[in-house]
Amino acid sequence: MKELVEYVAKSLVDNKDAVTVEETVGPEATILELHVAPEDMGKVIGKQGRIAKAIRAVVRAATAKNQKPVFVEIQ
């Protein structure tokens, strides 16, 4: 999932070198923290959060068969 989120984010932003994804695996869930440059934050979030919701929906669909949920946080 980490590679999927990183690929989608890099295709959206101008500063591809600033994109990093940190994965934290816990007992109940997995958290993916997406870090982008401040000037690219709007491109990843989108108008009214539509792009961020779409990224989360893709991750949710890709991990539907897993027992643990995966959450995406954009920072």
C-alpha positions as CSV (number, residue, x, y, z in Angstrom):
1,M,0.0,0.0,0.0
2,K,2.9,2.3,0.7
3,E,4.1,2.1,-2.9
4,L,0.5,2.7,-4.2
5,V,0.0,5.9,-2.1
6,E,3.5,7.2,-3.1
7,Y,2.9,6.5,-6.8
8,V,-0.5,8.4,-6.7
9,A,1.0,11.3,-4.8
10,K,4.0,11.7,-7.1
11,S,1.8,11.8,-10.1
12,L,-0.2,14.7,-8.6
13,V,2.6,17.0,-7.3
14,D,5.2,19.2,-8.9
15,N,8.0,18.5,-6.3
16,K,8.2,14.7,-6.5
17,D,11.4,14.5,-4.3
18,A,9.5,15.9,-1.3
19,V,6.9,13.0,-1.3
20,T,7.4,10.5,1.4
21,V,5.2,7.8,2.9
22,E,5.7,6.5,6.4
23,E,4.0,3.2,7.4
24,T,3.0,2.5,11.0
25,V,1.7,-1.0,11.7
26,G,-0.3,-1.3,14.9
27,P,-2.3,-4.2,16.4
28,E,-5.6,-2.8,15.2
29,A,-4.8,-0.9,12.0
30,T,-2.1,0.3,9.6
31,I,-1.5,4.1,9.2
32,L,0.1,5.6,6.2
33,E,1.4,9.1,6.7
34,L,1.8,11.0,3.4
35,H,4.2,14.0,3.5
36,V,4.4,16.5,0.6
37,A,5.9,19.9,0.1
38,P,3.7,22.7,1.5
39,E,3.2,24.2,-1.9
40,D,1.8,20.9,-3.2
41,M,-0.6,20.3,-0.3
42,G,-3.6,21.7,-2.2
43,K,-3.0,19.4,-5.2
44,V,-3.0,16.3,-2.9
45,I,-6.1,17.4,-0.9
46,G,-8.1,18.9,-3.8
47,K,-11.2,21.1,-3.8
48,Q,-13.3,20.2,-0.8
49,G,-11.0,17.2,-0.1
50,R,-12.1,15.3,-3.2
51,I,-8.7,14.0,-4.2
52,A,-7.8,13.0,-0.6
53,K,-11.1,11.1,-0.4
54,A,-10.3,9.4,-3.7
55,I,-6.9,8.3,-2.5
56,R,-8.4,6.9,0.7
57,A,-11.1,5.1,-1.3
58,V,-8.5,3.5,-3.6
59,V,-6.5,2.3,-0.5
60,R,-9.7,1.0,1.2
61,A,-10.6,-0.9,-2.0
62,A,-7.2,-2.4,-2.4
63,T,-7.1,-3.6,1.2
64,A,-10.7,-4.8,1.4
65,K,-9.7,-8.4,1.9
66,N,-7.3,-7.6,4.8
67,Q,-8.5,-7.9,8.4
68,K,-6.9,-4.7,9.5
69,P,-8.0,-1.4,8.1
70,V,-5.5,1.0,6.5
71,F,-5.8,4.7,7.2
72,V,-4.2,7.5,5.1
73,E,-3.2,10.7,6.8
74,I,-1.9,13.7,4.7
75,Q,0.6,15.9,6.4
